[in-house]
Amino acid sequence: MKRIWFFWLLIVCFMAGNFCPVRAESSQWKPIHRFQTNHVGIAGFLNEGFGIIAGDHHHGIEITSDGGGNWTQKIVTRVNLWGIDILDEKTFFCSGNQKVLVTEDGGATWHFLGEIGDYEPDDCRFIRFLDRQTGWIATTELLARTIDGGKTWSSMKIPKSVNEIVAVDCWDKDKGFLLDAGGTLYKTDDAGESWSAMKLSWKGTKAKGLVQAAALRFTDKLHGTALMWRKTSQTELWAMSTRDGGRSWEASTIPVKFGGIFLARDGKTLTISSINGEISVWRN
């Protein structure tokens, strides 16, 4: 009888198209750095050595090349910064409170790009660049893209059913994904003119008031990694991977304190900026 019920449960999950993750017994993510700091908006490591802290309006942007052993302040922006994306150790972006900044020389000089978004909590904190010219950016309620390096931003349509954006990612100038706090992953192949939805069977943590409640990284339309805080008996960080464009996932939890999430472009280096000022870096 138990086998029959299990068989029918699998059929129901398949027919509903819901997220039925294969839960790993233990996380494959391993901690490589942990340190304490102040005034963190969001922190992100590209690899084991190179990392960025985008802080509040008094402390600006700091950079490390030795895994957090030493930090160098590069710029004080006078605005709070809540979003970052790193192409390489020379070119990276920061965003927040209507501002988007870029450096192409490792932080020696910075340029302000076209303004977009509003002030927190409606600022552009979700930012993804494919290369120096092509990228997507989002608030919790707005999605836009650029093909001229951020000089101008073009608004993209988002599905009416989206209740709050918590992460975006693009793997082509017109193709990418959007994750909302209600647990739905949306996919577009035409710059937001149309979207397909895949309902996940869990609900994440709301993004407003938190720097980054989730992260997405896809290397192509099939292979991707997603991270999101999930509220069960406690708040857990779930790490998931897909090889079929989000139709199925393998999942595990990461034993880390609650905080903002940054996932490097390789999908293997994870940074958590905890609300108590602790930064931890993980590798998969």
N, C-alpha and C positions, 0 to 999 in steps of 0.2 A: 504493500500500500504506500509506503514512504517513497519508493522509487517512482510510482505512478504520479504522486503529487509533485515530486521534484521535476519529472518530465513535463508536466503541465505548467509548472512555474517557468521553466525555460521557454516554452512556447509563448506564454503571455508576455514575457520580457521581449522576446524577438518581435512579436506582432506589434507591441506598443512602441518599439524603437527607443526604449528608455536606456539610460546609462546603467549597465550592469557590470561594474568594474571587477576585475580579478584582483583581489586584495592580496598583496604580498605579505608574508609573515614578518619580514623586517625590511626596513628601508635600505636601499642601495646608496643613499646619499650619506657621505661621511664628512664630518667637520674637519676643516683644515686651518681655520683662523677663528679666534674669538677675542675681542678687545672692547674696551669701554671708551666712549667719547661723549662729547656734548654737542648740542645744537644741530642734531642731524635732522634734515628733512627726509632724505633718502640716500642710501649708500648702495654702490654697485661695484662688483669686481668683474673684470673681463677675463681674468685668469687668476692663478694663485698669487701673482705678484702685483698686478696693476689694478688699482681701484680708485674710485671717486666718492667723495662725500659732497652732496649738495645740501647746504644748510639754510639757516634762517638769514634774515636781511642784515644781520650784524657780522656773520662769519663767512658767508659766500661759499666758494667752492674750494675744496682741498683735494690733493692728489697724492697717492702713494705708489711707489714702484717696487717696494720691498715687502709686500704682504701686510702693510699696516704698521710696520716698525717705525717709519718716519712719514710725516705728512707735510706737504708744502701748500700754503695758501696761495691760490692763483688769482682770484678776483673776488671783490666784495661788491655784490650787485645791488644792494639796497632793496631787494625783493626776496620774498620767500620762494625757494625752489623745491618742487615736489616731484619732478619727473626727470629721468636721465635715460640716455641711450648711448652706447659706446660702439663705434664701428671698429676702431683699433686704438692703439696707444697714442696716436696723434689726433684723431678726429672723434669728437664726442659732443653730445648735445645735452642741454639742461633746459627745463621749462617750469613755468609757474607764474601765477598772477599776471596773465596776459603776455608774458615775455617768453621768448625762445632764444637761446644763445647757442653758438657753435664755436669751437676752436678746431683749427687744423694743424696746429703746431704743438700739441701736447699741453695746452693751457697757457702758453706764453702770451698769446693775444686772443681776444674774443670779439665776436661780431653778433649784434642783435639782429634777428631775423624778423619777418613780418609778425605783427601782434595778432594773437588769437585767444579766444576764451575770455574768462572774466577773472575776478578775484576769488580766492578760496572761500568756500569749498567747491566752487564752479570753475576752477582753473584747469588748464590742460596738463594733467599729470601723467597721461598715458601717451607715450611717444615711441615710435618705431621707424627707423630709417633703413632702407635696403642698401643705399649708397649715399654719397654726398648730395645727390639731387632729388632722390625719391623717398618719400616718407609719409606716414600716417600719424595723426595726433588726435587726442580725444579728451573731452571732459566726461563727467558722468552722464551727460545728456547730449553731447555734440561730437560729431566725427568729421574730420577733414583730412585732405591729403595735399601734398605738394609734389610737383615735378620740376621745380626750378630752385631746389635747394632751400626752400623755406622763405623765399622772397614773397610769395603769395600762397594762400591756402584756399582750396576749393571745398566747400561743404559737401558732405556725402549724405544721402538719405539713409536713415536707420529704420529698422522695422518698428512699427507702431507698438508691438508687444514688448519692446525692450523697456524694462522698468528702471535700470541703472547700469551703465557700462562700468565694468570693473577691469577689463583688459582688452587690448586689441593687438593684432599682429598681421603683417602683410608679407607675402613671399613673392609678390609681383606688384607693379604699380597699380593694377586694377584688381588684384586677387588677395583675399585675406580673410581673417576671422575676427569676430567680436564675441566677447563673453559677457553676459549680464549677471547681476546679483541673484536673479531668480533661478539660475542654474541652466540656462540655455546657451548653447554655442551656435552662433550664426556664421554662415559662410557666404561670401560673394565672389563672383568671377567677373563682375562688370562694374567695379567701383561703386557699389552700393545701389545700383539701379534695381537689382533684385537680390534677395537673400533666401537661403534655405536654412532651416532650423533643425537642430538636434537637441532634444530635451534631455537634460541630465536628471537623474533621480535624486538630486540633493540640492539644497539651497545654500549659497555661500553667505559670507559676511558683507554687509553693506559697505560701500567704499567711502561715502561722505564722512569726513572727519578722520579718515585714515589715509595715509600716503598711497600705498599700493596694497590692496587686499587680494590681488590675484596677479598672475603673469601667464603669458602665452608665448611660445616660440615654435614656429613651423619652418622646417627647412624646405618643404615643398607641400603640395596639397594633401599629401597622405601622412607624412611623418611629423609629429609634433609633441611638445611637452606642455602641460598645463599645471599650474599650482594655484591652490585656493584654500583659504581658511574655511573650515567646515565646523559648524556648531553641533556637537553631539552632547554627551554628558559633560564634555569639556570642549574647548576650542582647539582643533587639530589642524595642522597644515598637511593637506593632501597633495602628493606629487603623482602625476598621471602621465602616461605616455600612450600614444596611438600610432598605428601603422596603417590605418585605413580611413584617414581624414576625419576622425572623431566619432565613428560609428561604434567603436569598442575601445576600451581603455584597460591598461594594467595600472593598478594604483597601490600606493603605499603611503604611510604617514612618516613625517620627519619630526623628531623630538626637539622642538625649538620653541622659544618664547614668542608670544604674539607680537607681530610687527609688520612693517612694510616689506614687500617682496620685490627683488630684482633678479631676473634670470638673464644671463649673458646670451649672446647671439648663437653660441654653440649648443645651448640648451643643457650644458653640463656644469656650469658654475653658477651657484645660487648664493645670493646675499640677503640676509634678513636684518632689518634695522628695527630692533625691539624698542618699545616705547620707553624703556628705562635707560636708553642710551647705549645698550649693548649691540655691537655688530658681530654677526657670525657669518662665516663663509663656508660653503659646502660644495663638494664635488661628487658627481655621479660617474 
